[in-house]
Amino acid sequence: MNEIQHPSTLLQPRWVDIIREHAPQAEQLGKLSPEQLELVYEQQWFNLLAPAAYDGLQMPLPQLVQTEEALAWADGSLGWVVTLCCGAGWFGGFFDPEIAKLIYADKQACIAGSGAPTGTATIEGENYIINGSWKYASGVHHATYITVSCHIIDDDKPILNDDGTPLIRPFVLDAEDVELLAGWKYIGMIATGSDAYKVDNLRVNKNRCFNIDASAAVINEQLYTYPFLQLAEATLAANIAGMAMHFIDLCGPAFKYKATNLRRVNEANVAVMDEALASASALLNQSRIAFFDAVEASWNQPGNEVYLKAVSSTSRVLAKIARECVDELYPYCGLLAASPDTEINRVWRDLHTASQHALLTFLL
């Protein structure tokens, strides 16, 4: 791939208008606005990775990461909620079919959750007793079902894997059985509503338990045998790239505003800003090309460890370059970029919050 399209080419202008017009309202609400949510349902974005067997879109990974980048370009919080919730929808490839049919019978089905193993599931006959609390579940306020990761307990003792590590399994629960807790207090991604939740002594049937492993996939399709690690890395990196592209798009108007308000404006100063913008755009696009090429190659050569490792490395590099490009341009944007009620500041806050995700912190 020598050239790369701008994220805007993948979205209808009407969609972008709805998403951005209601982004400030969503931030005030601490969750997606009703208008944004209606659009998500209309376009089935929560079902991007849900199995076609349950009327999901089952989108191939190369197309998915471009779509998610475009949504994050439209608005970081909306893109992140769609990504995390449709990512949980990917678990549909591993759910017990009886439970999956129940979940996806609702055309507004939305699954949210946390992968942190901070709960316990105690075996009781054919059931489990779930207890625990979990943090940072993006989109949880829109969820119809919520996943939890638990240590499996039997006779008051943790069950161990063959290598001696604790056995941990995820469960999918009805949202009405989960208590939401206020927990998101960070500077960005406010509209994701990434709050905490807890479960107390909830009895569930064993069919609510599933295993995220290619060998345990219930749906025999490539999407559900693709490694979860690289799928997660790629989808998160695509979001961060989309936010960076949004910030870069806003730099042009911000630079002009700053130039007209400087007491001493000269061509040299303008040239410095323009050169920085052109350089950052080129660098980010080069990284995007390498990233999308790596995802495409890993999809076309299933199971190839070299290509999968390239997805991991290019995802991390893309996140790093996106953050560095934005930070390079930020000083030229003036106080406009530091005002919390401006679009460019919201994008800056969202990117710097999202890019703190531990999965993309360290380069390989």
Secondary structure, DSSP 8 states (H G I E B T S, - for coil): ------GGGGS-HHHHHHHHHTHHHHHHHTS--HHHHHHHHHHTGGGTTS-GGGT-----HHHHHHHHHHHHHH-HHHHHHHHHHHHHHGGGGTS-HHHHHHHHTSTT--EEE-----EEEEEETTEEEEEEEEEEETTGGG-SEEEEEEEEEETTEE-B-TTS-B-EEEEEEEGGGSEEE----SSS-GGG--EEEEEEEEEEEGGGB---SGGG-SS-SGGGTS-HHHHHHHHHHHHHHHHHHHHHHHHHHHHHHHHHH-SS--HHHHHHHHHHHHHHHHHHHHHHHHHHHHHHHHHHSTT-HHHHHHHHHHHHHHHHHHHHHHHHHGGGGGGGGG-TTSHHHHHHHHHHHHTT-GGGSS--
